[in-house]
Amino acid sequence: MRYINTLNEGETINETYLVRSKKSDVTKTGKPYDKLVLADRTGSIDAMVWDPNSAGIDDFDALDYVNVNAVVNSFQGANQLNVKRARKCSEGEYDPADYLPVSERNIDEMWGELTAYIDGIKNPHLKKLLETFFTDEAFAKKFKKSSAAKAVHHGFVGGLLEHTLSVTNMCNYFAKAYPLLNRDLLISVAILHDIGKTRELSDFPQNDYTDEGQLMGHIVMGAHMAMEKMDAMDDFPPKLYSEVVHCILAHHGEYEFGSPKKPALMEAVALHFADNTDAKMETIKEIFTSTTDEGWLGFNRLIDSNIRKTSK
């Protein structure tokens, strides 16, 4: 099998991929076309079907496995498939394990590192709050297999765990470098900041926004999840309660990036910087690993710039 991350511009391929999404539209001249996102465990790629009514294009829907005959083109710095033929595959023609993108890191090892941070929390209220989530078997299973995003960064099985651990590691550094920070609070909100994504995004292979996710988003849902647990703890300090909720609500930093609040606590500022740094570094990493092009790769919305690899 040719995995998506090995495709090169100019190649003609005949491979089977999972249809992550399918949208039909018409050109300015009124001709119909389909825009697909095809996926395997190494990533995803945009694909265009410019003549969807031709004899060589089977009927298929999102989440079907489809064998495509296509040419690999380059569009705005990324590979794109021009699909000539497409055939819906039957069960048994493919191995589903080839189509689930998975973290390069060992999930159990990452889980051990994250729970070690919880074990090290000294504040009994924050430690109990974390344990109510992360010792719950159903939540732990969901958290381990969730992605951190639909497509922008860490969009793979274990992505939420990998991102959360990276953010927590950075916050641990901040707590050592800046002793004014309340380490227990900062580490706790680093671990909790994206728990809403367990509800915002559906499981693979869909990995798409749920109705709840579309209507509220992971920031608000995550704050509500933490509030529900703290409300059930009779002795949780009110001031600490507000600080936990504020850090979760403010972790995107700016209103235009979806934050209901801007950071007003030193810990909220540190959390925002850690979250933003990991998201952007992972975004650039995923762009670089998806192409062999050494030139300028086009404008990226999250980075807000045209980017290229550093010269060797």
C-alpha positions as CSV (number, residue, x, y, z in Angstrom):
1,M,0.0,0.0,0.0
2,R,1.2,3.5,-0.8
3,Y,0.6,5.6,2.3
4,I,-0.4,9.3,1.8
5,N,2.8,10.6,3.3
6,T,4.9,8.8,0.6
7,L,3.1,10.2,-2.4
8,N,5.1,12.4,-4.8
9,E,3.9,15.0,-7.3
10,G,3.5,13.7,-10.8
11,E,2.8,10.1,-9.8
12,T,-0.2,8.1,-11.0
13,I,-1.5,5.8,-8.2
14,N,-4.1,3.1,-7.8
15,E,-4.7,2.8,-4.1
16,T,-7.5,2.4,-1.5
17,Y,-8.2,5.2,1.0
18,L,-10.9,6.1,3.5
19,V,-13.2,8.9,2.4
20,R,-13.1,11.3,5.3
21,S,-15.4,13.8,3.7
22,K,-17.2,14.4,0.4
23,K,-18.7,17.6,-0.9
24,S,-20.4,18.2,-4.2
25,D,-20.4,21.6,-5.9
26,V,-20.4,23.2,-9.3
27,T,-17.7,25.3,-11.1
28,K,-18.4,28.8,-12.3
29,T,-19.4,27.4,-15.6
30,G,-21.9,25.1,-14.0
31,K,-20.0,21.8,-14.2
32,P,-20.4,19.5,-11.2
33,Y,-17.4,18.3,-9.2
34,D,-16.7,16.5,-6.0
35,K,-14.2,17.6,-3.4
36,L,-12.9,14.7,-1.2
37,V,-10.7,14.4,1.8
38,L,-9.0,10.9,1.6
39,A,-7.2,9.5,4.6
40,D,-5.0,6.7,5.9
41,R,-3.1,6.3,9.1
42,T,-0.3,8.6,7.9
43,G,-2.6,11.6,7.3
44,S,-5.1,13.0,4.8
45,I,-5.0,14.5,1.3
46,D,-7.5,16.6,-0.7
47,A,-8.8,15.0,-3.9
48,M,-10.8,16.4,-6.7
49,V,-13.3,14.4,-8.9
50,W,-13.8,16.8,-11.9
51,D,-16.3,14.5,-13.7
52,P,-18.3,12.7,-11.0
53,N,-20.9,11.5,-13.5
54,S,-18.5,9.6,-15.7
55,A,-18.7,5.8,-16.0
56,G,-15.5,5.3,-14.1
57,I,-16.8,6.9,-10.9
58,D,-18.8,4.7,-8.6
59,D,-21.4,6.0,-6.1
60,F,-19.8,6.3,-2.7
61,D,-20.2,8.4,0.5
62,A,-18.1,9.8,3.3
63,L,-16.6,7.0,5.5
64,D,-16.6,4.5,2.6
65,Y,-13.3,2.9,1.5
66,V,-12.7,3.7,-2.1
67,N,-10.0,2.5,-4.6
68,V,-8.9,5.5,-6.6
69,N,-6.9,5.8,-9.8
70,A,-5.5,9.3,-9.6
71,V,-2.7,11.7,-10.4
72,V,-0.8,13.4,-7.6
73,N,-0.7,17.2,-8.2
74,S,0.6,20.1,-6.1
75,F,-1.8,22.8,-5.0
76,Q,-0.9,25.7,-2.7
77,G,2.2,23.8,-1.5
78,A,0.5,20.5,-0.7
79,N,-0.2,17.4,-2.6
80,Q,-3.7,16.9,-4.1
81,L,-5.2,14.0,-6.0
82,N,-6.9,14.4,-9.4
83,V,-9.2,11.3,-9.4
84,K,-9.8,9.7,-12.7
85,R,-11.6,6.5,-11.5
86,A,-13.1,5.6,-8.1
87,R,-14.5,2.2,-7.0
88,K,-16.2,1.6,-3.7
89,C,-14.5,-1.3,-1.9
90,S,-16.2,-4.2,-0.2
91,E,-15.4,-5.4,3.4
92,G,-12.4,-7.6,3.3
93,E,-10.6,-5.7,0.6
94,Y,-8.9,-3.4,3.1
95,D,-7.5,-3.5,6.6
96,P,-9.1,-0.8,8.8
97,A,-5.9,-0.5,10.8
98,D,-4.2,1.0,7.8
99,Y,-6.6,4.0,7.9
100,L,-6.5,5.2,11.5
101,P,-3.8,7.9,12.0
102,V,-2.1,7.1,15.3
103,S,0.4,9.1,17.4
104,E,4.0,8.2,16.7
105,R,4.5,8.0,20.5
106,N,3.5,5.1,22.7
107,I,0.1,5.9,24.2
108,D,0.6,3.9,27.4
109,E,3.9,5.6,28.0
110,M,2.4,9.1,27.5
111,W,-0.5,8.2,29.8
112,G,2.0,7.1,32.5
113,E,3.8,10.5,32.2
114,L,0.6,12.4,32.4
115,T,-0.8,10.5,35.4
116,A,2.6,11.0,37.1
117,Y,1.9,14.7,37.0
118,I,-1.4,14.1,38.7
119,D,0.3,12.0,41.4
120,G,2.6,14.9,42.1
121,I,-0.1,17.5,42.7
122,K,0.0,18.6,46.4
123,N,-3.2,20.6,46.6
124,P,-5.8,18.0,47.7
125,H,-8.7,19.7,46.0
126,L,-7.0,19.9,42.6
127,K,-5.7,16.4,42.9
128,K,-9.1,15.0,43.7
129,L,-10.6,17.0,40.7
130,L,-8.0,15.5,38.4
131,E,-8.6,12.0,39.7
132,T,-12.3,12.2,39.3
133,F,-11.6,12.4,35.5
134,F,-8.5,10.4,34.9
135,T,-9.2,7.4,37.2
136,D,-12.6,7.0,35.5
137,E,-12.1,4.1,33.1
138,A,-14.6,5.3,30.5
139,F,-13.2,8.8,30.4
140,A,-9.6,7.5,30.3
141,K,-10.4,5.3,27.3
142,K,-12.0,8.1,25.5
143,F,-9.2,10.6,26.3
144,K,-6.5,8.1,25.1
145,K,-8.1,7.6,21.7
146,S,-9.3,11.1,21.0
147,S,-7.7,13.5,18.6
148,A,-6.9,17.1,19.5
149,A,-8.4,18.6,16.3
150,K,-10.3,17.6,13.2
151,A,-7.5,18.6,10.9
152,V,-5.3,21.5,12.1
153,H,-3.0,19.8,14.6
154,H,-2.8,16.5,16.4
155,G,-5.6,15.1,14.3
156,F,-4.9,11.5,15.1
157,V,-5.6,8.7,17.6
158,G,-3.8,9.7,20.8
159,G,-3.5,13.3,19.6
160,L,-5.4,14.8,22.5
161,L,-3.1,12.9,25.0
162,E,0.1,13.9,23.1
163,H,-0.9,17.5,22.9
164,T,-2.0,17.6,26.6
165,L,1.2,16.1,27.7
166,S,3.3,18.5,25.6
167,V,1.4,21.5,27.1
168,T,1.8,20.1,30.6
169,N,5.6,19.6,30.1
170,M,5.9,23.2,28.9
171,C,3.9,24.5,31.9
172,N,6.1,22.4,34.2
173,Y,9.1,24.3,32.8
174,F,7.3,27.6,33.2
175,A,6.6,26.8,36.9
176,K,10.3,26.2,37.5
177,A,11.4,29.3,35.5
178,Y,8.9,31.6,37.1
179,P,8.3,30.7,40.8
180,L,5.5,33.3,41.1
181,L,3.3,30.8,39.3
182,N,1.1,28.5,41.3
183,R,2.5,25.2,40.0
184,D,-0.4,23.0,41.2
185,L,-3.0,25.2,39.5
186,L,-1.0,25.5,36.3
187,I,-0.3,21.8,36.0
188,S,-3.9,21.0,36.8
189,V,-5.4,23.3,34.2
190,A,-2.8,22.2,31.6
191,I,-4.1,18.7,32.1
192,L,-7.7,19.8,32.0
193,H,-7.7,22.5,29.4
194,D,-8.8,20.4,26.4
195,I,-11.0,17.8,28.2
196,G,-14.0,19.2,26.2
197,K,-12.5,17.8,23.0
198,T,-13.6,14.3,24.2
199,R,-17.1,15.5,23.5
200,E,-16.5,18.1,20.7
201,L,-15.1,15.5,18.3
202,S,-16.5,12.1,17.4
203,D,-14.4,8.9,17.4
204,F,-12.4,7.8,14.4
205,P,-12.8,7.1,11.6
206,Q,-15.3,10.1,11.6
207,N,-13.2,12.4,13.8
208,D,-15.7,15.2,13.0
209,Y,-17.6,17.8,15.1
210,T,-20.5,16.5,17.1
211,D,-23.7,18.5,17.4
212,E,-22.7,19.5,20.9
213,G,-19.3,20.5,19.6
214,Q,-20.7,22.6,16.8
215,L,-23.1,24.4,19.2
216,M,-20.8,25.0,22.2
217,G,-17.2,24.1,21.4
218,H,-14.6,22.4,23.5
219,I,-13.7,25.4,25.7
220,V,-17.2,25.9,27.0
221,M,-17.8,22.2,27.3
222,G,-14.5,21.7,29.1
223,A,-15.3,24.4,31.6
224,H,-18.8,22.9,32.2
225,M,-17.2,19.4,32.7
226,A,-14.8,20.8,35.3
227,M,-17.6,22.8,37.0
228,E,-19.8,19.7,37.3
229,K,-17.0,17.8,39.1
230,M,-16.1,20.7,41.4
231,D,-19.8,21.2,42.2
232,A,-20.0,17.6,43.4
233,M,-17.1,18.2,45.8
234,D,-18.6,19.9,48.8
235,D,-15.5,21.6,50.1
236,F,-13.9,22.9,46.8
237,P,-12.7,26.4,47.6
238,P,-14.7,29.0,45.7
239,K,-11.7,31.2,44.7
240,L,-9.8,28.2,43.4
241,Y,-13.0,27.1,41.6
242,S,-13.1,30.4,39.7
243,E,-9.4,30.2,38.9
244,V,-9.7,26.7,37.4
245,V,-12.7,27.8,35.3
246,H,-11.0,31.0,34.1
247,C,-7.9,29.2,32.9
248,I,-9.9,26.8,30.9
249,L,-12.0,29.6,29.4
250,A,-9.0,31.8,28.6
251,H,-6.6,29.2,27.1
252,H,-7.1,30.4,23.5
253,G,-5.9,33.8,24.6
254,E,-8.0,36.1,22.3
255,Y,-11.7,36.5,21.6
256,E,-11.1,36.1,17.8
257,F,-9.6,32.6,18.5
258,G,-12.6,31.5,20.5
259,S,-11.7,32.4,24.0
260,P,-14.7,33.5,26.1
261,K,-12.2,35.4,28.3
262,K,-8.7,36.8,27.9
263,P,-6.1,35.6,30.4
264,A,-6.3,37.5,33.7
265,L,-4.2,35.3,35.8
266,M,-0.5,34.6,35.4
267,E,-1.3,30.8,35.2
268,A,-3.8,31.5,32.4
269,V,-1.2,33.4,30.4
270,A,1.3,30.6,30.8
271,L,-1.3,28.0,29.8
272,H,-2.2,30.0,26.7
273,F,1.4,30.4,25.6
274,A,2.0,26.6,26.1
275,D,-1.1,25.6,24.2
276,N,-0.5,28.1,21.4
277,T,3.2,27.0,21.0
278,D,2.5,23.3,20.9
279,A,-0.4,23.8,18.4
280,K,1.7,25.8,16.0
281,M,4.9,23.7,16.3
282,E,2.8,20.6,15.6
283,T,1.1,22.3,12.7
284,I,4.4,23.1,11.0
285,K,5.8,19.7,11.7
286,E,2.8,18.0,10.0
287,I,3.0,20.3,7.0
288,F,6.7,19.6,6.6
289,T,6.3,15.8,7.0
290,S,3.5,15.8,4.4
291,T,5.7,17.2,1.5
292,T,9.2,16.8,0.1
293,D,9.0,20.3,-1.4
294,E,11.9,22.5,-0.1
295,G,10.4,25.8,-1.4
296,W,7.8,28.0,0.0
297,L,4.7,26.0,1.0
298,G,2.0,28.6,0.9
299,F,0.0,30.5,3.4
300,N,-1.1,28.7,6.6
301,R,-4.1,30.2,8.5
302,L,-2.9,29.1,12.0
303,I,0.6,30.4,11.5
304,D,-0.7,33.4,9.6
305,S,2.2,33.3,7.2
306,N,3.7,31.7,4.1
307,I,6.2,29.1,5.4
308,R,9.1,27.0,4.2
309,K,11.7,24.6,5.7
310,T,14.9,26.0,7.0
311,S,17.9,25.7,4.6
312,K,20.2,22.8,5.4
